[in-house]
Amino acid sequence: MEEKTRVVVYSQEATKDLNNIFVYGTDAFSPFSAETFILELVTKIDELATKYLYHTECRFLPTKSRKYRMMRFFSYQVVYRIAKNRIEVLIIIHSSQSKNTIRKARSIKIQ
């Protein structure tokens, strides 16, 4: 089955999450390590343009259409929604965070 290419867009929440991950990485490790990690994460997220069906349905946001998916990247989970013409990255959270945060992602709107 051939998947069509879709544009990947980030919610404001996901952009804030990336920034917070970078700040944490800078404090805990080094600016170079944090930048490398973010670049690898963003590269993986951008691959969702064609590989959006490779990842499992988000079990905290079940739907009949299975449009909410979750991609794992080390200890982080990227929650995204498959829309008609684009992939909407909703949130990026550490796996130790509350699953209620994931459930709230359903209400995130992207312009």
Secondary structure by P-SEA (a helix, b strand, c coil): ccccbbbbbbcaaaaaaaaaaaaaaaaaccaaaaaaaaaaaaaaaaaccccccccccccccccccccbbbbbcccbbbbbbbcccbbbbcccccccccccccccccccccc
